[in-house]
Amino acid sequence: MKNTLFPNINNDEQHSAAQLSQHINTDHNSKAYTHTLTVIGQAITPYLLDGVLNKIKDVFSPTGAAFHHLHQCLGDDVIEVRGTLNSTQLENINPLLGDVSSAFNLDIGLQASRPSLSQPGLLVMDMDSTVIAIECIDEIAKLAGVGEQVAEVTAKAMRGEIAFNDSLTHRVACLEGVPVAHLKKIRDSLPIMPGIQSLLAYLKQHNWKLAIASGGFTFFADHLKARLGLDFAISNTLAVSENLLTGKVEGEIVNSDVKARTVKQLAEKWRIPTSQTVAMGDGANDLVMMAESALGVACHGKPLVNEKADVAIRISSLQSMLYFLDK
């Protein structure tokens, strides 16, 4: 393998994570650059970092590297490689970054600009399969005995194969007659995504506003708002009669357009510039709010979302979103 950042390292040292600190600085050099490549993982070695750079050498030329200011602060190795882009079509590079991420089991993001932690910002998150590790509607459907039927429609909606409004109406109709007590069982055992607490705590320390915009349900989103100390939550309301679900949704359906509108409205409400907005999600219905934000982050997303988002967390926990922010 041809070394790009470690020309003098020997074969024994290149597989030692401890050697990385011998060759990477804590501060960047003054060379000109247009983009920042962020590499995130556990025990990153010179060999792995060079492997990443060699695989993308046709589209990205490094000018220098330094540790991210949060390197090892939250338990992750994080390296920023500054350089110039050899292709003007950044969106076409994302599939390549996905292949490289898989090849080395590292998270990788390439950005021309980044929101800053030194200024207040806004993070708007999807809920199901982003803040929590389940799709709540699928869990309700399992308890109602229609799990496979509903899960199939959910999967198609998240991949963008069918319109979200139609899919939600169809799925909720299958839940008619489900006792509200079933929802409480799911709420009481919600699997919170690893890294969410570190992510939110750090952003709060830097005066960021935190919100959920979900195509899921208020029964869970409002609970998470209180549990996690969020500033805002919007989601769909399941109609209830005599402690049973009616199979209908009350009010406007929270779809992709409503999510995007929420990002814009919250930024205006809290006087946060668009350049300081981040949207994070996993499904196709999150892409519009990602486009509305300065930074769109795919979180263990569907293939389409990983390709369309600005950056993607494929391997690491949710706290990795912090590494795609500037100081």
N, C-alpha and C positions, 0 to 999 in steps of 0.2 A: 504493500500500500504506500502510495506517495504521500508523505507528510506535507500538510499545508500550513500548520501553525507550530509544528514541533520538529524543525529540521535537524536538530542535534540530539534528539532523544534516542536511546538504544532500545532494542527489542524487549529487554527485561522490564524497562521502566514504562513502556507504552501501555501495559495492561494493569498498571497500578493507579488506583484512584488518588492515592496520596501524591502522586507526581503532578497532578493537574495544577495544584497550587504553586508548584515550582516554575510553571511556565505561563500561567494566566495572571494578569495584574488585577488589582482591585479598582483601578481607574483606567478609563479609556485613553488611547493616544489621541493626538490632534488631527489625524488624517481625515480627509473628507470621506463622507459616506452618504448613502441615500436610504438605506434600509437596515433594520436590526433583526438579526436571526436569534431567537431565544431557544435555548436547548435545556430541557428539564428532565431530571431523572435521579436515580439512586446510584451513588458511587460511579460517577461518570469518569472514564479514563481518557487519556490522550488518544488512544486507539479509537474509541467510540466517537469522540468529537471529530477526529480527522475523517472517520468513516462517513459521518454525516456530511461534512464539507465536500468530500470527494464525490459523493453521489449527486450533489446539487451544483457541482462546479460549472456546469454548462449554463446555469441561470443566475448564479450568485458568486461574486468574487470578494472574499474577505479582505478587509484592510486592518483588522485588529480585533482583539477579544479582551473581555474583562468579566469579572464576576458580577452578576446582578446584585444590587444592594441588599437583597433578601437571601442571597446564597447561604444555604444551611441554617438560616434563622428559623425556618419552619420545618426543617428536616429534609429538605430537597437540595440537590445540587442544581444551580441555575447559572448558565453562562450566556452572556450577550456577545454575539459576533457581529460587529459592524462591517458593512461592505456596500458594494454597488450591485444593482440588478442588471443582468445582461438581457433580460426580456421585459417588455413593457406590459405584458399580459399577466398580471399577478394571479388572477383567478385560475389561469391554466397551470400554475405551479402547485396549487393545493393538492391535486392528486399525487404529484411527485412527493410532496412533503408527507402525505399519508403513507406512501410506500416506504419512505425512509424511516418514519416513526415506527412502523411495523418491523422493519429490518433490525432496528437497534433497541426496540422497546423503550423509546424515549418520546417525550412530547416536544414538538417543534412548531414554532410560529415565526412567520416572516412579516414584518410590519414596516410601513413607511413612516407612520406617526403613531403616537400612543397617548392615551389619556394620562394625566399626571396625578400622583398621590399628594402632591403639594397643594392641590386645589380641591375644593369640594366637588364631588361628582355624584352620579346617579347610576345604580346598578338595578336593572329590572330583570327578574328571573322567571323562567317558566317553573312550574311546580312539579308535575308528574315526570318521573325519570330524569329530573334535574335537581331540584331541592330534595326530593325523596326518590327512593329507588324502585318505586312501583307506579303503575297506572291505576289510580283509585277506582276508576269505572270498571276496570277489569276485575279488581278484587271484589267489588260489590256484585258483579255479575256471577262470579264463582259461587258466592254465597246464595245467589238466586237460582243457581243451576243452569245458567246460560253463559257460562264462562267462555267456552270455545267460540261460540257465535259472536259475542261482543269483542273478544280479543282479536279476532280476525279483522273486524271492521276498524278497530283502533290502530292496528298495525298498518293497514292500508292508508288511513288518514295521516299517520305520522310520516309515512313515506311520500305523501303528497299525491297519492293515486286517486283519492276521492275528495270532494269538497268537505271541509270541516263541519260546516253547519248541518249538512245532510247527514253526515256520519254521526254527529252528536245526537241529533234528533232521533235517529234510528236506534242508537245504542241505549239512550235514556228510556225510550219506549219499552225496551226489553226489561226494564227494572220496575215496571208497574207492580205494586203490591209488596215491594221489599220493605220490611220494617226498618225504621230509623235506627233501631238498636243494632242492626248489622253495620251501619256506618260507624257507630261508636266503637265497635270491635276493631275495625280497620284503623280508625283514628288513634286508638290507644296503643297500637303496635306499629305506627308508621316508621319505616326504616329511613332515617335521615342519611343523606349522602355523606360519605367521609370527606372531611375538609371544610364543610360548610361553616362550622363554628369559628374556625380560624380565619376564614375568608371574611365573614361578616364582622367579627371583632376588630380585625385590622382596619377594615374600611370605616367602621364607626369611629375609630381613633383618629381618622383623618377626615372626619366631618362629611362622609358620604351618606347619601340617602339610599335606602334599601327597599325594594318592592317586589311583590309577586304579581305577575300578570298571567293568568292561567286559564286554559280551556277546561280545567277541572271544576271542582265544586267548592262553594263557600264553606261547607261543613269542614273541609280540610284546610283550605287556604287561610281562613280566618283563625283557625287553631294555630297554624304555623306562624302567622303574623304575630300572635301573642307569645308563642313559645320561643321564637327566635328574636323577638324584639324588632320587628320590621316596622317601617314607617307607613306602608300602604300595601293593600292587597285587593285585587279585583279578580273575580272568577264567576262561574255560573251558579245560579241558585236552583236547586232541585225543589220542585213543588211537592208539598207534603199535605196529606189529609188524614186525620185520625192516626197519626204516627206511622203512616205508610206512604211510600213514594207513589206519586200519581202517574209516573212515566212521562212527565213533561218538565220543561225548563221554564222558569219564570223570567220575564224581562228579556233584554237584549243578550244574544249569545256572544260570549267573549271569544272571538275568532282572531285570525291573524291581523286583520285591519284594526280591531279594537286594541289589541296588544300594542301595535305600532302607535296608535293614537294616544295610548296611555303613556308611552315613553315621552312623546312630545308634550303632553299636557303636564306631566309631573316635572319635566325639565323647566317648563315655563313657570309653573307654580312656585318652584323652589329657586328660580333664577339660576339655573345651572346651564352653562353653555353647551351646545350640542357636542363640542369637542371633548366634553367630560362625561359623556353618556356611554354606558355599556349595557348590552342586552345579551342574555345567556339562555340557551335552550338546547333541546335535542331533536325536535321534530320540524317537519316542513312548515307547520303553522307558526314557527318562531322566526322564519327567515325575513318576514316583512319588518318586524320590530328590530331585527339585527341590522337591516338596511337603514332604518331610521336612526340608528345609533352610530356613534363614532367608532365603536368597536363591537363587533358581533362575535360571540364566543360559542362554538359548538361544544356541548358537554356530553361526552360519550354518545355522540349524535348518530343519526341515521346517515348512510353514505352520502346522500344528496346534501345534507346539512353540513357535513364535514368539508365538502368541496366548495360550498357557497359561502360559508362563514369566513370572517377575516382570519381567525385562528381557531384551532380545535384542541380540546383536552381529550385525548384518546386513551391515555395510560394512567395519568396521575389523578389525584383527588381534586376537589373543587378549589382548594386554596391556590392551585396553580394559576388561576385567573390573575392573581396578584402579580405574577411574574411577567405578564404582558402589559404592565403599567410602568410608566416612567417614575422617577423619584418625585 
